Structures are given as C-alpha cells and as structure tokens.
Amino acid sequence: MKILLIMFLPMYAWGNTEFQVQIDQLLHLRPEVFTKNIEGYRKNFESYFFKRKAICMGEFSANLLEEDELSLKKKLTKDERKLCLDKMKKMQREYTNGIFLARKRYLEYLHKKRIQNLIEAKELALKDLNAY
C-alpha cells in the first residue's frame, strides 16, 4: 500500500487535518475581523492549491512511502495524478464553500449593523422633531 506524502514549504505542508483546521477557522471567522484576516486566508489557500496542482501535474517529485521502504523519490503515476487532482478539486470545493459562508456571514453582519444605524438615525430624527 502506498501513502502519498506531499512535501513542500512548511506553510504548504498541510495534510488533511491541517487543511480541515484552516477550513474550520475560515468557517468560524468572526465578521468583526473578516476584512483583516480574509486576504491572508485567500493567499494561503491559493498558494497551497498552486503548489498542489504543480505536484499533481508532476512538476515536482513527491515522496512515496511503502510500508517496508523508507523513502523513494519518484514522479506520480497517471492514476496517482488523477487521484491527486480529484482530491485537490474536493479541497477547492470545500474552500469555495467556506469562503462563501464567511463572506455571507460578513455581509449579514454589515447589513444588521447598517439597519441598526438606520434605526438610530430615524429615532434621532424623530426625537429632534419632538423637541420643537
């Protein structure tokens, strides 16, 4: 049984767990800090997907570990490439859904905030009218 380990720079060295942690953080991104943090998430994910695609397409070697082997550098086979690309597409879908939900929450937050400002402006205007 072969286990594919993709090795690249530490910020890109996400396994399933690290990727899921990043997605979970994105899903739980508070609207108050959305504008500060979203660009960093976007850059990290785009860089990750760029590197992963390069690995899947065979531009880099990947480490393949056999149960009885230490480490062997070789290019991915056609089937491994297909599996790699399929997994990347699945991860991209998760990212797209996550970023959508984070942006939706942020827009709902802004909408609620603006409605509250509108209500306060109305109350202030009515208060000023009653003062006459």
C-alpha positions, 0 to 999 in steps of 0.5 A, a space after each residue: 500500500 502506498 501513502 502519498 506524502 506531499 512535501 513542500 514549504 512548511 506553510 504548504 505542508 498541510 495534510 488533511 487535518 491541517 487543511 480541515 483546521 484552516 477550513 474550520 477557522 475560515 468557517 468560524 471567522 468572526 465578521 468583526 475581523 473578516 476584512 483583516 484576516 480574509 486576504 491572508 486566508 485567500 493567499 494561503 489557500 491559493 498558494 497551497 492549491 498552486 503548489 498542489 496542482 504543480 505536484 499533481 501535474 508532476 512538476 515536482 517529485 513527491 515522496 512515496 512511502 511503502 510500508 517496508 521502504 523508507 523513502 523513494 523519490 519518484 514522479 506520480 503515476 497517471 492514476 496517482 495524478 488523477 487521484 491527486 487532482 480529484 482530491 485537490 478539486 474536493 479541497 477547492 470545493 470545500 474552500 469555495 464553500 467556506 469562503 462563501 459562508 464567511 463572506 455571507 456571514 460578513 455581509 449579514 453582519 454589515 447589513 444588521 449593523 447598517 439597519 441598526 444605524 438606520 434605526 438610530 438615525 430615524 429615532 434621532 430624527 424623530 426625537 429632534 422633531 419632538 423637541 420643537 
